[in-house]
Amino acid sequence: MLRYHTVPVTPFQQNCSIVWCDDTQRAAIIDPGGELPRLRAEVERLGVSLEQIWLTHAHIDHAGAAAQLAREDGLPIIGPHEGDQFWIDALPQQSAMFGFPPSERFTPTRWLHDGDTVTLGHCTLQVRHCPGHTPGHVVFFSPQARRAFVGDVLFAGSIGRTDFPGGDYRTLIEAITQRLWPMGDDVVFIPGHGPESSFGQERRTNPFVGGT
């Protein structure tokens, strides 16, 4: 079964998640935006073997430390969708703009597309391309664990911003209603910021997408 532990990192308190297969202890880290010493300490404390980096999108608070972690620990970078190439290329400028430690451009080991899967030990997660916040944003969904790691697509009571370059409000709403909701109301999602919620709760109460 898939297990996970979420660690808020960076001044933006981005929810970086360490996910692992409890049969094999093989682990991935989702959206390592920064604070690598802290993240490595958590990996060691959990006693898991970090093998992959998974990215939902390439904003600085989600991808800022990906290149360094990949280089220093010999890990592949999986995702996002290539629609975020321009955000990856702009990571050095993003870090300077927001006062983050210097960040590096990178080329993902593997780009992800809608309908792809990623595997961790005995656990397989589905990939859904959910643009709108960024063009290349993807979501990781575990049907077995009924958990979805949604980055900045959806939050408890809110949705992702669409005023950044490449963002589009209508596209984001369509991604939520057409690609997230069909996963099921019982699915608990881990957003890029803030507390967890469920798709059912957001369908009922979220002022941006409630009732859809």
RONU-57631 format. One record per residue: x, y, z of N, C-alpha, C in turn; residue in one letter; residue number from 0. Coordinates in steps of 0.001 Angstrom, whole numbers. Atoms other than C-alpha are relative to their C-alpha. Layout:
<pts>
     n.xx     n.yy     n.zz    ca.xx    ca.yy    ca.zz     c.xx     c.yy     c.zz  mivex  tordren
        X        Y        Z        X        Y        Z        X        Y        Z      A      NUM
...
</pts>
This chain:
<pts>
     n.xx     n.yy     n.zz    ca.xx    ca.yy    ca.zz     c.xx     c.yy     c.zz  mivex  tordren
      845    -1204        0        0        0        0      877     1250        0      M        0
     -717    -1262       20     1117     3539     -680     -158      725     1324      L        1
       28     -849    -1180     2036     5643     2313      681     1320     -339      R        2
     -597    -1304      292     3062     9295     2483      148      819     1259      Y        3
     -256     -953    -1090     4383    12000     4747      258     1350     -658      H        4
      -76    -1317      635     4000    15684     3898      779      973      869      T        5
     -880     -942     -690     6579    18309     4821     -131     1371     -664      V        6
       52    -1345      587     5823    22023     4226     1406      605      -64      P        7
    -1333     -568      193     8936    23691     2794      -95     1358     -674      V        8
     -178    -1330      605    10112    27126     1597     -862     1037      725      T        9
      837    -1035     -606     8701    30482     2727    -1458      -62     -451      P       10
     1380      137      493     5599    29579      666     -730    -1177      635      F       11
      611     1154     -682     4942    26525     2899     -637     -971     -998      Q       12
      446      927     1036     4669    24222      -84       31    -1424      543      Q       13
      120     1357     -527     3507    20698      743      814     -979     -846      N       14
     -828     1028      622     6379    18454     -334     -355    -1343      640      C       15
      412     1304     -529     5289    14811       20     1038    -1071     -305      S       16
     -804     1202      166     7504    11796      575     -979    -1166      -64      I       17
      933     1108      187     5605     8776     -774      807    -1285     -141      V       18
     -749     1251       92     6613     5138     -490     -938    -1202       11      W       19
      669     1303      -25     5531     1535     -982      366     -679     1310      C       20
     -334      549    -1311     5231      -27     2444      466    -1451      -70      D       21
     -544     1356      173     6116    -3471     1041     1499       26     -263      D       22
    -1397      -24      442     9454    -2428     -446      810     1143      594      T       23
     -635    -1203     -553    10213      923     1287      644      863    -1092      Q       24
     -486     -849     1083    10995     2387    -2142     -820     1285      -22      R       25
      655    -1286     -202    10211     6105    -2079      264      959    -1152      A       26
     -169    -1147      889     9712     9149    -4251     -306     1250      797      A       27
      297    -1281     -633     9603    12795    -3308     -730      861    -1019      I       28
      827     -806      890     6897    14970    -4824      219     1481      301      I       29
     -163    -1460      -64     7738    18636    -5450      976      464     1081      D       30
    -1016     -497     -949    11007    19237    -3554      376     1445     -322      P       31
     -217    -1404      312    10849    23020    -3620     1219      606      666      G       32
    -1143     -539     -727    13667    23574    -1126      197     -730     1316      G       33
     -312      546    -1317    15108    22831     2324      427    -1468      -87      E       34
     -431     1379      200    16932    19699     1169      532     -673     1265      L       35
     -429      684    -1219    18676    19015     4518    -1170     -503      838      P       36
     1179      412     -763    15300    18898     6215     -692    -1188     -664      R       37
      659     1089      712    13819    16660     3512      805    -1293       98      L       38
     -836     1201     -127    16768    14283     3615     -102     -589     1409      R       39
      136      482    -1373    16449    14077     7394    -1316     -748      188      A       40
     1291      677      -90    12794    13122     7028       42    -1350     -701      E       41
     -152     1278      697    13648    10436     4476      736    -1000      885      V       42
     -769      881     -881    16221     9013     6887     -836     -431     1203      E       43
      834      329    -1166    13799     9181     9803    -1060    -1041     -356      R       44
     1030      947      439    11163     7290     7816      582    -1362     -353      L       45
     -644     1267      317    13690     4612     6904     -323     -528    -1377      G       46
      342      406     1364    12776     4599     3220     1169      283     -934      V       47
    -1061     -148      990    14956     4436      116     -486      906    -1123      S       48
      455     -978      982    14554     7541    -2046      569     -343    -1375      L       49
     -413      449     1328    14630     6551    -5719     -422      927    -1127      E       50
      523     -820     1091    12694     9161    -7718     -436     1365      507      Q       51
      587    -1319     -227    11664    12815    -7892    -1179      136     -951      I       52
     1187     -224      823     8121    13491    -9132     -404     1466      123      W       53
      384    -1409       -9     7053    16999   -10123    -1403      184     -573      L       54
     1317     -356      533     3510    18296   -10502      105     1154     -994      T       55
     -218    -1130      905     4702    21541   -12098     1298      685      387      H       56
    -1358     -531     -127     7736    23793   -12329       78     1396      591      A       57
     -169    -1237     -754     7024    26817   -10163     1081     -191     1053      H       58
    -1188       47     -843     9945    27666    -7888     -232     -720     1325      I       59
      231      602    -1305     8315    26529    -4625     -265    -1503      -83      D       60
      228     1433      207     7624    23082    -6123     1216     -694     -605      H       61
    -1092      631      759    10680    22456    -8319     1360      614      265      A       62
    -1232     -761     -167    13354    24781    -6972     1227     -809      364      G       63
    -1148      805     -422    15557    22072    -5451      114    -1311     -770      A       64
       31     1279      717    14819    19306    -7971     1335     -316     -662      A       65
    -1248      261      723    17983    19701   -10056     1128     -345      967      A       66
    -1057      278     -979    20266    19820    -7011     -171    -1384      611      Q       67
      253     1307     -599    18627    16782    -5422      304    -1119     -995      L       68
     -254     1016     1025    18783    14843    -8687     1494     -191     -221      A       69
    -1436       75      257    22445    15685    -9225      745     -619     1180      R       70
     -751      447    -1172    23635    15066    -5669     -336    -1430      419      E       71
      421     1326     -452    21635    11889    -5037     -190     -987    -1153      D       72
       96      894     1142    21623    10446    -8564    -1411     -487     -271      G       73
     1405      376      144    17826    10480    -8881     -577      494    -1325      L       74
      693     -481     1195    15652    10692   -11998    -1081     1000      371      P       75
     1096     -960     -154    13265    13623   -12342    -1120     -432     -936      I       76
     1149      486      751     9843    12391   -13467    -1065     1087       -8      I       77
      984    -1060      117     7465    15064   -14788      650     1367       97      G       78
     1426       41      335     5898    17413   -15248     -215     -276    -1496      P       79
      266       11     1439     4356    17659   -18746      874     1069     -654      H       80
     -928     -943      638     6550    19446   -21289     -570     1394     -232      E       81
      564    -1341       46     4124    22362   -21312      634      953      999      G       82
     -655     -839    -1007     6108    23607   -18315     1479      240     -285      D       83
    -1416     -195      309     9463    23738   -20115      436     1441      248      Q       84
     -415    -1398     -169     9457    27534   -20067      119      376     1471      F       85
     -137     -253    -1434     8929    27519   -16293     1296     -623      535      W       86
    -1270      611     -388    11856    25108   -15886     1167      887     -416      I       87
    -1064     -873      491    14024    27367   -18024      117     1282      823      D       88
       19    -1252     -759    13018    30315   -15838      275     -193     1487      A       89
     -225      218    -1434    13869    28694   -12481     1062      930      598      L       90
     -963     -950     -593    17014    30836   -11975     -608     1386      216      P       91
      650    -1307     -144    14954    33989   -12565    -1074      -40     1080      Q       92
     1011      132    -1040    12131    32712   -10375      633       66     1393      Q       93
     -640       21    -1323    14525    32074    -7480      438     1399      409      S       94
     -430    -1366     -304    15937    35587    -7717    -1189      899      304      A       95
     1178     -859     -161    12503    37184    -8014     -649     -166     1366      M       96
      710      270    -1250    11095    35497    -4910      929     -178     1193      F       97
     -934       75    -1103    14264    35503    -2789      316    -1410      460      G       98
     -339     1388     -318    14814    31743    -2922     1496     -225     -229      F       99
    -1373      352      350    18241    30092    -2924      113     -234    -1500      P      100
     -162      183     1446    19688    29862    -6455     -517    -1365     -453      P      101
      573     1224      537    17867    27284    -8544      552     -245    -1400      S      102
     -607      395     1273    18978    25390   -11642    -1056     -496     -984      E      103
      786      632     1054    17374    24549   -14949      334    -1487      -45      R      104
     -265     1429      166    17090    20859   -15750     -853     -525    -1153      F      105
      828      727      957    15747    18435   -18311     -524    -1239      709      T      106
      514     1190     -673    13395    15858   -16782      482    -1284     -668      P      107
     -333     1314      522    14426    12261   -17167    -1149     -536     -846      T      108
     1202      458      701    10867    11603   -18303    -1088     1043      128      R      109
     1190     -849        2     8076    13943   -19315    -1220     -884      234      W      110
     1220      736     -265     4586    12881   -18246    -1162      533     -830      L      111
     1165     -347      806     1337    12857   -20220    -1251     -615      619      H      112
     1264      502     -523    -2322    12258   -19459     -132    -1487     -315      D      113
      148     1430      191    -2917     8546   -18929     1244     -811      306      G      114
    -1218      708     -392      678     7693   -18006     -151     -569     1413      D      115
      -82      487    -1377     1558     5806   -14828     1432      155      503      T      116
    -1298       36     -662     4429     5994   -12356      -55    -1120     1027      V      117
      -29     1181     -863     5533     3033   -10265     1046      163     1081      T      118
     -855      -79    -1172     7064     2828    -6829     -154    -1322      737      L      119
      153     1315     -600     7756     -691    -5600    -1192     -718     -599      G      120
     1206      684      458     4403    -2484    -5796    -1162      963     -231      H      121
     1060    -1004      127     2417      764    -6066       83      696    -1360      C      122
       88     -707     1275     1276     2252    -9363     -991     1148      135      T      123
      869    -1175      -41     -154     5762    -9583     -297      452    -1416      L      124
      415     -530     1286    -2066     7241   -12478      397     1469     -105      Q      125
     -363    -1387      272    -1015    10524   -14075    -1116      647     -804      V      126
      967     -788      766    -3547    13106   -15196      600     1379     -281      R      127
     -447    -1334      381    -2565    16223   -17116    -1120      973      329      H      128
     1015     -940     -493    -4416    19075   -15398      504     1433     -154      C      129
     -499    -1360      212    -3387    22395   -16987     -978     1051      510      P      130
      820    -1128     -446    -4721    25801   -16047      775      878      959      G      131
     -919     -744     -879    -2438    26815   -13182     1310      220     -743      H      132
    -1086      -80      984      485    26039   -15476     -379     -924    -1155      T      133
      371      838     1143      316    24478   -18961      372    -1463      170      P      134
     -483     1368     -107     2235    21370   -17928     -284     -687     1320      G      135
      290      548    -1322      711    20642   -14526     -567    -1417     -108      H      136
      547     1354      -78      113    16969   -13707     -377     -324     1440      V      137
      491      468    -1292    -1586    15147   -10838      313    -1486      104      V      138
     -291     1410     -250     -621    11794    -9281    -1124     -594      850      F      139
     1166      596     -666    -3508     9498    -8244      235    -1475      282      F      140
      -75     1397     -403    -3392     6230    -6306    -1409     -541      197      S      141
     1343      570     -173    -6668     4338    -6887      -90     -905     1226      P      142
       12      922    -1127    -5701     1795    -4224      -74      748     1323      Q      143
      -24     -757    -1252    -4910     4327    -1501    -1076     1071       55      A      144
     1018    -1060       98    -7646     6747    -2679      591     1342      424      R      145
     -688    -1254     -255    -5189     9620    -2525      452      610    -1329      R      146
     -468     -723     1185    -4334    12269    -5117      884     1150      443      A      147
     -941    -1085     -268    -1375    14634    -5064     -184     1009    -1130      F      148
      544     -864     1041    -2757    17626    -6921      769     1300     -196      V      149
     -748    -1238      198     -128    20359    -6613     -874     1216      230      G      150
      748    -1251     -158    -1694    23766    -7156    -1243       68     -877      D      151
     1253       13      758    -4756    22662    -9132    -1170      363      898      V      152
     1152     -132     -891    -7144    22519    -6177      486       78     1437      L      153
     -284     -130    -1426    -7056    23574    -2525    -1277     -184      801      F      154
     1173       13     -867    -9379    23204      438     -631     1392      -25      A      155
      714    -1265       73   -11862    25961     -293      448      947    -1086      G      156
     -496     -908     1025   -10004    27406    -3264      525     -810    -1185      S      157
     -607      619     1164    -8335    26686    -6602     1316      712     -305      I      158
    -1271     -599      349    -4967    27446    -8165     -144     1338     -707      G      159
      -26    -1282      702    -4079    30897    -9446      135     -230    -1498      R      160
     -102      108     1460    -4427    31452   -13159      542     1279     -629      T      161
     -488    -1275      516    -2819    34902   -13481     1486      -28     -325      D      162
    -1387      123      422      708    33595   -14060       67     -270    -1501      F      163
     -135      323     1425     2067    33244   -17623     -359    -1464     -276      P      164
      431     1343      360      440    30239   -19251    -1208     -497      764      G      165
     1181      401     -755    -2432    30123   -16763    -1277      307     -754      G      166
     1290     -240      651    -6065    29926   -17865    -1116     -522      905      D      167
     1047      347     -965    -9112    29947   -15610     -930    -1093     -523      Y      168
      948      981      539   -11495    28022   -17874      651    -1379     -111      R      169
     -718     1264      124    -8859    25364   -18537      157     -673     1357      T      170
     -151      550    -1343    -8288    24930   -14800    -1313     -598      493      L      171
     1303      511     -437   -12004    24542   -14046     -327    -1298     -718      I      172
      258     1224      760   -12304    21949   -16815      865    -1149      508      E      173
     -868     1052     -528    -9315    20040   -15428     -556     -558     1307      A      174
      540      442    -1285   -10887    19917   -11967    -1255     -836     -199      I      175
     1304      667      117   -14365    18916   -13076       44    -1240     -895      T      176
      -29     1111      947   -13407    16557   -15895     1068    -1042      303      Q      177
    -1079      948     -248   -10232    14931   -14571      188     -351     1470      R      178
      -94      327    -1421   -10358    15149   -10787    -1296     -612      533      L      179
     1258      494     -563   -14033    14678    -9934     -294    -1453     -354      W      180
      293     1412      304   -14340    11352   -11828      796    -1001      837      P      181
     -747      914     -868   -11750     9875    -9446     -842     -470     1177      M      182
      896      395    -1076   -14493     9792    -6798      -36      974     1152      G      183
      164     -933    -1109   -15880    11896    -3970      786     -408     1238      D      184
     -689      477    -1195   -14113     9705    -1401     1501      251      -39      D      185
    -1446     -175      129   -10645    10552    -2714      465     1201      823      V      186
     -635    -1074     -760    -8554    12599     -293     1145      543     -840      V      187
    -1084     -580      784    -6244    15044    -2012      950      792      881      F      188
    -1062     -734     -672    -2959    16515     -859      339     1168     -909      I      189
     -254    -1159      856    -2725    20060    -2241     1424      519      156      P      190
    -1329     -589      -72      392    22092    -2872      193      917     1192      G      191
      -57     -891    -1163     -458    24362       63    -1244     -248      834      H      192
     1158       88     -877    -2703    24098     3079     -432    -1416      319      G      193
      436     1303     -499    -4731    21233     4571     -559     -902    -1093      P      194
      637      970      883    -5955    18080     2905    -1520      189       19      E      195
     1455       31       66    -9565    17719     1818     -375    -1179     -885      S      196
      455     1043      920   -11672    15371     -303     -691      643    -1187      S      197
      687     -533     1175   -13089    15821    -3762    -1487      202      295      F      198
     1404     -157     -346   -16574    15282    -2360     -261     1255      806      G      199
      146    -1216     -810   -16115    18017      226       92     1238     -868      Q      200
     -155    -1184      855   -14909    20454    -2428    -1150      133     -989      E      201
     1161      -70      905   -17738    19558    -4798    -1205      602      714      R      202
     1133     -520     -756   -20168    20448    -2029      188     1438      435      R      203
     -190    -1264     -711   -18560    23553     -536      943     1001     -626      T      204
     -986     -909      558   -15790    25039    -2666     -696     1080     -832      N      205
      741    -1045      712   -17036    28457    -3898      357      109    -1474      P      206
     -422      -93     1390   -15122    28111    -7174     -529    -1162     -847      F      207
      413     1179      773   -16198    24599    -8183    -1090     -798      704      V      208
     1074      702     -692   -18894    23611    -5686    -1230     -127     -895      G      209
     1188      248      800   -21929    22062    -7342      288     -446    -1415      G      210
     -324      429     1368   -20009    21046   -10481      129    -1509      -73      T      211
</pts>
